[in-house]
Amino acid sequence: MKEFRKIVVAADGSDGSIKAARVAARLADSLGVPLVLLHVFPMMSNDIAGALGMSAEELNAVRDRSAASAFTNTRAEISQRDITIEEVARIGDVAEEILDYLNDARDVMMVMGRRGQTKLGSLLLGSVSDKVLRHTHTPVTVVS
């Protein structure tokens, strides 16, 4: 069996991501490895931010507020575990950013929920989990 150095969970604060975080926290705890909370603020293009009149600093502030909310909600649900938790916040296409993170990481396992925050997000995250599964060599567990 491959040894993992970290367990990564996609964290958006949705019910699906909280369920995934619980599974990921149990895995991290049993393996004695850190848990990485990976939040991607969904933005298809920096051109959209520019069109909305947002500077890079403003966009990063929005990302950070979104990530802080998701991280706080997720930590509250897994606080009973004695594990090291790392937080990573990114901005962009959710699937692409997750794949980019996984491509740069070594010896990790990804855990993600099947559905996202909103009705539209649910449809999109379903396609996100599908895309991640199809395009990564990293082991991925999808939690329903």
ZADO-1210 file (C-alpha; in nm, 4 decimals, padded with zeros to 6 digits):
<atoms>
<atom x="00.0000" y="00.0000" z="00.0000" code="MET" pos="1"/>
<atom x="00.1232" y="00.3449" z="-00.0888" code="LYS" pos="2"/>
<atom x="00.2074" y="00.5669" z="00.2061" code="GLU" pos="3"/>
<atom x="00.0515" y="00.9114" z="00.1964" code="PHE" pos="4"/>
<atom x="00.2240" y="01.2154" z="00.3402" code="ARG" pos="5"/>
<atom x="-00.0939" y="01.4254" z="00.3416" code="LYS" pos="6"/>
<atom x="-00.4665" y="01.3953" z="00.2938" code="ILE" pos="7"/>
<atom x="-00.6176" y="01.6803" z="00.0905" code="VAL" pos="8"/>
<atom x="-00.9851" y="01.7720" z="00.1105" code="VAL" pos="9"/>
<atom x="-01.1707" y="02.0161" z="-00.1117" code="ALA" pos="10"/>
<atom x="-01.3351" y="02.2586" z="00.1317" code="ALA" pos="11"/>
<atom x="-01.6116" y="02.4942" z="00.0245" code="ASP" pos="12"/>
<atom x="-01.8276" y="02.4831" z="00.3370" code="GLY" pos="13"/>
<atom x="-02.1067" y="02.2828" z="00.1699" code="SER" pos="14"/>
<atom x="-02.2640" y="01.9762" z="00.3297" code="ASP" pos="15"/>
<atom x="-02.0819" y="01.7589" z="00.0781" code="GLY" pos="16"/>
<atom x="-01.7429" y="01.9069" z="00.1577" code="SER" pos="17"/>
<atom x="-01.8084" y="01.8775" z="00.5329" code="ILE" pos="18"/>
<atom x="-01.8893" y="01.5066" z="00.4897" code="LYS" pos="19"/>
<atom x="-01.5711" y="01.4684" z="00.2855" code="ALA" pos="20"/>
<atom x="-01.3724" y="01.6528" z="00.5539" code="ALA" pos="21"/>
<atom x="-01.4971" y="01.4135" z="00.8211" code="ARG" pos="22"/>
<atom x="-01.3780" y="01.1163" z="00.6140" code="VAL" pos="23"/>
<atom x="-01.0487" y="01.2909" z="00.5341" code="ALA" pos="24"/>
<atom x="-00.9902" y="01.3784" z="00.9006" code="ALA" pos="25"/>
<atom x="-01.0423" y="01.0153" z="01.0041" code="ARG" pos="26"/>
<atom x="-00.7943" y="00.9056" z="00.7374" code="LEU" pos="27"/>
<atom x="-00.5387" y="01.1704" z="00.8376" code="ALA" pos="28"/>
<atom x="-00.5786" y="01.0749" z="01.2039" code="ASP" pos="29"/>
<atom x="-00.5399" y="00.7014" z="01.1398" code="SER" pos="30"/>
<atom x="-00.2366" y="00.7546" z="00.9148" code="LEU" pos="31"/>
<atom x="-00.0787" y="01.0198" z="01.1377" code="GLY" pos="32"/>
<atom x="-00.0477" y="01.2701" z="00.8524" code="VAL" pos="33"/>
<atom x="-00.1561" y="01.6339" z="00.8108" code="PRO" pos="34"/>
<atom x="-00.4889" y="01.7301" z="00.6579" code="LEU" pos="35"/>
<atom x="-00.4850" y="02.0005" z="00.3901" code="VAL" pos="36"/>
<atom x="-00.8027" y="02.2059" z="00.3491" code="LEU" pos="37"/>
<atom x="-00.7985" y="02.3209" z="-00.0131" code="LEU" pos="38"/>
<atom x="-01.0425" y="02.6004" z="-00.0973" code="HIS" pos="39"/>
<atom x="-01.0809" y="02.7328" z="-00.4497" code="VAL" pos="40"/>
<atom x="-01.2768" y="03.0533" z="-00.4962" code="PHE" pos="41"/>
<atom x="-01.4514" y="02.9931" z="-00.8301" code="PRO" pos="42"/>
<atom x="-01.3454" y="03.2485" z="-01.0861" code="MET" pos="43"/>
<atom x="-01.3261" y="03.1394" z="-01.4456" code="MET" pos="44"/>
<atom x="-01.0915" y="03.4149" z="-01.5488" code="SER" pos="45"/>
<atom x="-00.9058" y="03.7145" z="-01.4139" code="ASN" pos="46"/>
<atom x="-01.0633" y="03.8960" z="-01.7084" code="ASP" pos="47"/>
<atom x="-01.3986" y="03.8648" z="-01.5319" code="ILE" pos="48"/>
<atom x="-01.2572" y="04.0349" z="-01.2235" code="ALA" pos="49"/>
<atom x="-01.1191" y="04.3109" z="-01.4405" code="GLY" pos="50"/>
<atom x="-01.4548" y="04.3514" z="-01.6100" code="ALA" pos="51"/>
<atom x="-01.6149" y="04.3828" z="-01.2659" code="LEU" pos="52"/>
<atom x="-01.3638" y="04.6540" z="-01.1805" code="GLY" pos="53"/>
<atom x="-01.1873" y="04.4476" z="-00.9139" code="MET" pos="54"/>
<atom x="-00.8169" y="04.4834" z="-00.8540" code="SER" pos="55"/>
<atom x="-00.6005" y="04.1796" z="-00.7817" code="ALA" pos="56"/>
<atom x="-00.5907" y="04.2851" z="-00.4158" code="GLU" pos="57"/>
<atom x="-00.9706" y="04.3079" z="-00.3972" code="GLU" pos="58"/>
<atom x="-01.0074" y="03.9716" z="-00.5657" code="LEU" pos="59"/>
<atom x="-00.7607" y="03.8144" z="-00.3222" code="ASN" pos="60"/>
<atom x="-00.9528" y="03.9672" z="-00.0310" code="ALA" pos="61"/>
<atom x="-01.2767" y="03.8107" z="-00.1579" code="VAL" pos="62"/>
<atom x="-01.0982" y="03.4765" z="-00.1964" code="ARG" pos="63"/>
<atom x="-00.9571" y="03.5026" z="00.1549" code="ASP" pos="64"/>
<atom x="-01.2987" y="03.5817" z="00.3090" code="ARG" pos="65"/>
<atom x="-01.4559" y="03.2907" z="00.1237" code="SER" pos="66"/>
<atom x="-01.1745" y="03.0576" z="00.2301" code="ALA" pos="67"/>
<atom x="-01.1869" y="03.1737" z="00.5931" code="ALA" pos="68"/>
<atom x="-01.5583" y="03.0952" z="00.6096" code="SER" pos="69"/>
<atom x="-01.5111" y="02.7504" z="00.4538" code="ALA" pos="70"/>
<atom x="-01.2115" y="02.6745" z="00.6776" code="PHE" pos="71"/>
<atom x="-01.3945" y="02.7836" z="00.9944" code="THR" pos="72"/>
<atom x="-01.7002" y="02.5710" z="00.9119" code="ASN" pos="73"/>
<atom x="-01.4847" y="02.2723" z="00.8237" code="THR" pos="74"/>
<atom x="-01.2600" y="02.2996" z="01.1303" code="ARG" pos="75"/>
<atom x="-01.5682" y="02.3145" z="01.3549" code="ALA" pos="76"/>
<atom x="-01.6811" y="01.9783" z="01.2170" code="GLU" pos="77"/>
<atom x="-01.3473" y="01.8019" z="01.2603" code="ILE" pos="78"/>
<atom x="-01.2196" y="01.9703" z="01.5763" code="SER" pos="79"/>
<atom x="-01.2390" y="01.6475" z="01.7767" code="GLN" pos="80"/>
<atom x="-00.9460" y="01.5071" z="01.5775" code="ARG" pos="81"/>
<atom x="-00.5892" y="01.5657" z="01.6949" code="ASP" pos="82"/>
<atom x="-00.4387" y="01.6328" z="01.3534" code="ILE" pos="83"/>
<atom x="-00.2296" y="01.9026" z="01.1940" code="THR" pos="84"/>
<atom x="-00.4379" y="02.1109" z="00.9557" code="ILE" pos="85"/>
<atom x="-00.2951" y="02.3170" z="00.6720" code="GLU" pos="86"/>
<atom x="-00.5026" y="02.5678" z="00.4758" code="GLU" pos="87"/>
<atom x="-00.4562" y="02.6498" z="00.1083" code="VAL" pos="88"/>
<atom x="-00.6695" y="02.9079" z="-00.0745" code="ALA" pos="89"/>
<atom x="-00.6663" y="02.9494" z="-00.4496" code="ARG" pos="90"/>
<atom x="-00.8709" y="03.1296" z="-00.7082" code="ILE" pos="91"/>
<atom x="-00.9746" y="03.0129" z="-01.0525" code="GLY" pos="92"/>
<atom x="-01.1513" y="02.7257" z="-01.2213" code="ASP" pos="93"/>
<atom x="-01.2178" y="02.4835" z="-00.9354" code="VAL" pos="94"/>
<atom x="-01.1259" y="02.1606" z="-01.1136" code="ALA" pos="95"/>
<atom x="-00.8181" y="02.3107" z="-01.2786" code="GLU" pos="96"/>
<atom x="-00.6897" y="02.4516" z="-00.9498" code="GLU" pos="97"/>
<atom x="-00.7418" y="02.1221" z="-00.7696" code="ILE" pos="98"/>
<atom x="-00.5631" y="01.9376" z="-01.0501" code="LEU" pos="99"/>
<atom x="-00.2803" y="02.1929" z="-01.0439" code="ASP" pos="100"/>
<atom x="-00.2404" y="02.1484" z="-00.6678" code="TYR" pos="101"/>
<atom x="-00.2416" y="01.7699" z="-00.6974" code="LEU" pos="102"/>
<atom x="00.0052" y="01.7815" z="-00.9855" code="ASN" pos="103"/>
<atom x="00.2509" y="01.9710" z="-00.7631" code="ASP" pos="104"/>
<atom x="00.1911" y="01.7519" z="-00.4562" code="ALA" pos="105"/>
<atom x="00.3584" y="01.4185" z="-00.3933" code="ARG" pos="106"/>
<atom x="00.2252" y="01.1183" z="-00.2025" code="ASP" pos="107"/>
<atom x="-00.1148" y="01.2685" z="-00.1234" code="VAL" pos="108"/>
<atom x="-00.4697" y="01.1388" z="-00.1307" code="MET" pos="109"/>
<atom x="-00.7598" y="01.3632" z="-00.2335" code="MET" pos="110"/>
<atom x="-01.1017" y="01.3476" z="-00.0692" code="VAL" pos="111"/>
<atom x="-01.3879" y="01.5520" z="-00.2072" code="MET" pos="112"/>
<atom x="-01.7617" y="01.5798" z="-00.1890" code="GLY" pos="113"/>
<atom x="-01.9737" y="01.4996" z="-00.4882" code="ARG" pos="114"/>
<atom x="-02.1814" y="01.8167" z="-00.4717" code="ARG" pos="115"/>
<atom x="-02.1073" y="02.1824" z="-00.3991" code="GLY" pos="116"/>
<atom x="-02.2545" y="02.4836" z="-00.2246" code="GLN" pos="117"/>
<atom x="-02.5414" y="02.6004" z="-00.4450" code="THR" pos="118"/>
<atom x="-02.7754" y="02.4356" z="-00.6917" code="LYS" pos="119"/>
<atom x="-02.5547" y="02.5606" z="-00.9723" code="LEU" pos="120"/>
<atom x="-02.2513" y="02.4710" z="-00.7625" code="GLY" pos="121"/>
<atom x="-02.3919" y="02.1229" z="-00.7147" code="SER" pos="122"/>
<atom x="-02.4041" y="02.0688" z="-01.0862" code="LEU" pos="123"/>
<atom x="-02.0614" y="02.2207" z="-01.1318" code="LEU" pos="124"/>
<atom x="-01.8981" y="02.0290" z="-00.8478" code="LEU" pos="125"/>
<atom x="-02.0397" y="01.7077" z="-00.9834" code="GLY" pos="126"/>
<atom x="-01.8498" y="01.7897" z="-01.2982" code="SER" pos="127"/>
<atom x="-01.5514" y="01.9027" z="-01.0864" code="VAL" pos="128"/>
<atom x="-01.5242" y="01.5693" z="-00.9081" code="SER" pos="129"/>
<atom x="-01.5666" y="01.3908" z="-01.2396" code="ASP" pos="130"/>
<atom x="-01.2950" y="01.6008" z="-01.4037" code="LYS" pos="131"/>
<atom x="-01.0550" y="01.5521" z="-01.1120" code="VAL" pos="132"/>
<atom x="-01.1134" y="01.1762" z="-01.1203" code="LEU" pos="133"/>
<atom x="-01.0475" y="01.1615" z="-01.4945" code="ARG" pos="134"/>
<atom x="-00.7391" y="01.3829" z="-01.5038" code="HIS" pos="135"/>
<atom x="-00.5272" y="01.3064" z="-01.1990" code="THR" pos="136"/>
<atom x="-00.2960" y="01.0221" z="-01.1087" code="HIS" pos="137"/>
<atom x="-00.3552" y="01.0978" z="-00.7399" code="THR" pos="138"/>
<atom x="-00.5862" y="00.8590" z="-00.5527" code="PRO" pos="139"/>
<atom x="-00.9248" y="01.0310" z="-00.5071" code="VAL" pos="140"/>
<atom x="-01.2140" y="00.9367" z="-00.2808" code="THR" pos="141"/>
<atom x="-01.5501" y="01.0981" z="-00.3622" code="VAL" pos="142"/>
<atom x="-01.7907" y="01.1132" z="-00.0681" code="VAL" pos="143"/>
<atom x="-02.1666" y="01.1262" z="-00.1368" code="SER" pos="144"/>
</atoms>
